[in-house]
Amino acid sequence: MSGISVQHISKSYGDNHVLDDVSFTVPSGKITVVLGKNGAGKTTAVKMMNGLNRPTQGNVLVDGINTKDRTTAQVARMVGYVFQNPDEQIFNSTVVKEIEYMPRYFHMEEDEIGRRTEEVLRLTGLEECRDMNPFDISYSTRKFVTIAAVLATKPRYTIWDEPTAGQDCWHIAILCDILDHLQRENTAVVVITHDMEFVVSAFERVVVMANKHIIADGRPEDIFSRDDIIKEARITRPQIGAIAHKIGLEKTILHRSEFVSYLLERRCVPHG
């Protein structure tokens, strides 16, 4: 059975309940974005997919394997995790050494390590930084170092926590290119973000969390057309969608091109 199956998971720390009966699936090779305000349970839920967290109740299956039956290191080989703060993940003295570390830990052949390293350096735009100390490059670029390091092991699934935080338009475009590449490679990606422009530009499936539960799971146009979901989850519409909603357009608008097309169509409608 391929894919990640989250089955009725709950999580408590003593009397503090942070997840309550959460279920959803991540199909193999698909990309999914998880939205919700801070404290909604997003990070707790996705960390259970690679064994960084364990459910108090329920199960998480990765390709049919229960994460409870594997060590965190074993699960991490199937599900790579890119932390929100790269400084919590990087510990090697050069970018190349950081990328090569996990393939060597998994005892891959040197030729294969070299091939994978060159591939992810190109994919993430880090070729010019290869011999630099990661802490001598910008914080935003360090995020790409952690993505490259995770992708070098070629996990079937990856999780990215707030990848666009601190990124400019150029680097967000690179993130979108990486997502496209991973889909072609049949690698599934789960992303946590507060960047709604990124959501509508890169994702076809949105999972929304609030109050320890999943409250919606659907296409961006379905999610952002629902005032009740937006209010309960305390998320915002993408900027152009918020403008369209504010001026009372009856159509859900997510992209600037849609907004322009809608206005042009309305302008061409004959009066009377």
C-alpha positions in Angstrom: 0.0 0.0 0.0 1.7 3.2 -1.1 1.3 6.6 0.4 1.2 8.0 4.0 -1.9 7.1 5.9 -2.6 9.1 9.1 -5.2 7.1 11.0 -7.2 8.7 13.9 -4.1 10.2 15.6 -4.3 12.1 18.9 -1.4 13.6 20.8 -1.3 14.7 24.4 1.5 16.0 26.6 0.0 15.3 30.1 -3.3 17.3 30.2 -2.4 19.3 27.1 -4.2 17.9 24.1 -2.6 19.1 20.9 -4.3 16.8 18.3 -7.6 15.1 18.5 -8.6 12.2 16.1 -6.9 13.5 13.0 -7.0 11.4 9.8 -5.8 12.1 6.2 -3.7 10.6 3.5 -0.7 11.7 1.4 -0.8 9.9 -1.9 2.5 8.8 -3.4 4.0 11.4 -5.7 1.5 14.2 -4.8 2.1 17.6 -3.1 -0.1 18.8 -0.3 -0.1 22.0 1.7 -1.2 22.2 5.3 -2.6 25.5 6.6 -3.8 26.9 10.0 -2.8 29.4 12.6 0.0 28.8 15.0 -1.0 26.2 17.6 -3.5 24.4 15.3 -1.4 21.2 15.4 0.1 21.3 11.9 3.7 20.7 12.9 2.8 18.1 15.5 0.8 16.1 12.9 3.4 16.2 10.1 6.3 15.3 12.4 4.5 12.0 13.1 4.9 11.1 9.4 8.6 10.6 9.9 8.8 9.5 13.5 9.9 12.8 15.0 6.7 12.6 17.0 4.7 9.5 18.1 0.9 9.6 18.5 -0.6 9.0 21.9 -3.4 7.3 20.0 -3.8 6.1 16.4 -1.3 5.1 13.8 0.7 6.5 10.9 1.5 4.1 8.1 4.2 4.9 5.4 3.8 2.6 2.5 2.0 0.2 4.8 4.7 0.3 7.5 3.6 1.5 10.9 6.0 4.2 12.2 5.7 2.8 15.7 7.5 -0.3 14.5 10.5 1.6 13.2 13.2 3.9 14.7 13.1 7.6 13.8 16.3 7.0 11.6 14.6 4.2 9.7 11.4 6.3 9.1 13.6 9.3 8.1 15.0 7.3 5.2 11.5 7.1 3.8 10.2 10.5 4.9 12.7 13.4 4.9 12.0 16.5 7.0 13.1 20.0 6.3 12.9 22.1 9.5 11.5 25.6 9.7 14.8 26.8 11.1 17.8 25.5 9.1 20.2 26.3 12.0 18.5 23.4 13.9 19.5 21.0 11.1 22.9 22.1 9.7 26.1 21.0 11.5 28.7 20.4 8.9 31.5 22.8 7.9 30.7 23.1 4.1 27.6 22.9 2.0 28.9 19.8 0.2 29.7 18.0 3.5 26.2 18.8 4.7 24.6 17.3 1.6 26.9 14.2 1.6 26.4 13.4 5.3 23.2 11.4 5.2 24.1 9.4 2.0 27.3 8.4 3.8 25.4 7.6 6.9 23.3 5.2 4.8 26.5 3.7 3.3 25.9 4.6 -0.3 28.6 4.1 -2.8 31.0 7.1 -3.3 30.1 7.5 -7.0 26.4 7.6 -6.2 27.0 10.1 -3.4 28.9 12.3 -5.8 26.2 12.0 -8.5 23.4 12.9 -6.1 25.3 15.8 -4.6 25.8 17.4 -8.0 22.2 16.8 -8.9 20.8 18.5 -5.8 23.3 21.4 -6.0 22.0 22.2 -9.4 18.4 21.7 -8.4 18.6 24.1 -5.5 20.9 26.6 -7.1 23.7 26.1 -4.6 26.6 25.3 -7.0 28.5 28.5 -6.2 28.1 27.9 -2.5 29.3 24.3 -2.5 32.6 24.9 -0.6 31.3 27.6 1.7 30.5 27.2 5.4 26.7 27.2 5.5 26.8 29.8 8.3 28.7 32.2 6.0 25.8 32.3 3.6 22.4 34.0 4.1 19.7 32.5 6.3 17.3 32.2 3.3 20.0 30.3 1.3 20.7 28.0 4.3 17.1 26.8 3.9 18.0 25.5 0.5 21.0 23.7 2.0 18.7 21.7 4.2 16.4 20.9 1.3 19.3 19.7 -0.7 20.6 17.6 2.2 17.2 15.9 2.5 16.7 15.3 -1.2 20.2 13.8 -1.6 18.9 10.6 0.1 15.9 10.5 -2.4 13.2 9.8 0.1 9.8 8.9 -1.3 8.2 11.6 0.8 9.5 15.0 2.1 8.0 17.5 4.6 8.9 21.2 4.4 8.1 23.4 7.3 7.6 27.1 6.3 10.0 27.0 3.3 9.1 30.5 2.0 9.7 32.4 5.3 12.4 35.0 4.6 12.5 34.2 0.9 12.3 36.7 -2.0 10.3 36.1 -5.2 13.3 34.7 -7.0 13.9 32.0 -4.3 10.2 31.2 -4.1 10.2 30.6 -7.8 13.1 28.1 -7.3 11.0 26.4 -4.6 8.2 26.0 -7.1 10.6 24.6 -9.7 11.8 22.0 -7.1 8.2 21.0 -6.4 7.6 20.5 -10.1 10.8 18.4 -10.3 9.8 16.2 -7.4 6.4 15.6 -8.9 8.0 14.4 -12.1 10.2 12.1 -9.9 7.1 10.8 -8.1 8.3 12.2 -4.7 5.4 13.4 -2.5 5.8 16.7 -0.6 3.9 18.0 2.4 4.4 21.7 3.1 3.4 23.8 6.0 3.2 27.5 5.2 1.5 30.8 6.0 2.3 32.2 2.5 -1.1 32.1 0.6 0.5 33.4 -2.6 2.7 30.3 -2.6 -0.3 28.1 -1.8 -2.3 29.2 -4.9 0.7 29.2 -7.2 2.0 25.7 -6.4 -0.7 23.5 -4.9 -3.8 21.7 -6.0 -4.7 20.3 -2.6 -5.0 22.2 0.7 -5.6 20.7 4.1 -6.8 23.1 6.8 -6.4 22.6 10.5 -7.9 24.4 13.4 -8.5 23.6 17.1 -6.6 20.3 16.9 -8.7 19.0 14.0 -8.7 19.0 10.2 -11.6 21.2 9.2 -11.2 21.1 5.4 -9.4 19.3 2.6 -9.8 20.4 -1.0 -8.7 22.5 -3.9 -7.6 26.1 -3.2 -10.6 27.6 -5.0 -12.9 25.5 -2.7 -11.1 26.5 0.5 -10.7 30.2 -0.2 -14.4 30.6 -1.3 -15.5 29.6 2.2 -15.7 32.4 4.8 -16.5 29.9 7.6 -13.2 28.0 6.9 -11.2 31.1 6.7 -12.6 32.5 9.9 -12.3 29.2 11.9 -8.7 28.6 10.8 -7.7 32.2 11.0 -6.1 32.2 7.6 -6.2 34.9 4.9 -7.0 34.8 1.3 -4.2 35.5 -1.2 -3.8 39.2 -1.7 -5.7 39.4 -5.1 -8.4 37.1 -3.7 -8.9 39.4 -0.7 -9.3 42.4 -3.0 -11.8 40.6 -5.2 -13.8 39.5 -2.1 -13.7 42.9 -0.6 -15.2 44.5 -3.7 -17.9 41.8 -3.9 -17.0 39.9 -7.0 -19.2 36.8 -7.2 -16.3 34.6 -8.5 -13.5 33.2 -6.3 -10.3 34.9 -7.6 -6.9 33.4 -6.7 -4.5 34.8 -9.3 -3.9 38.2 -10.8 -4.5 36.8 -14.3 -7.9 35.6 -13.2 -8.7 39.1 -11.8 -7.7 40.8 -15.0 -9.6 38.3 -17.2 -12.7 38.7 -15.1 -12.6 42.5 -15.3 -12.1 42.4 -19.1 -15.0 40.0 -19.5 -17.3 42.2 -17.4 -16.2 45.2 -19.4 -17.2 43.5 -22.7 -20.7 42.5 -21.5 -23.2 44.7 -23.3 -25.5 46.8 -21.1 -29.2 47.0 -21.3 
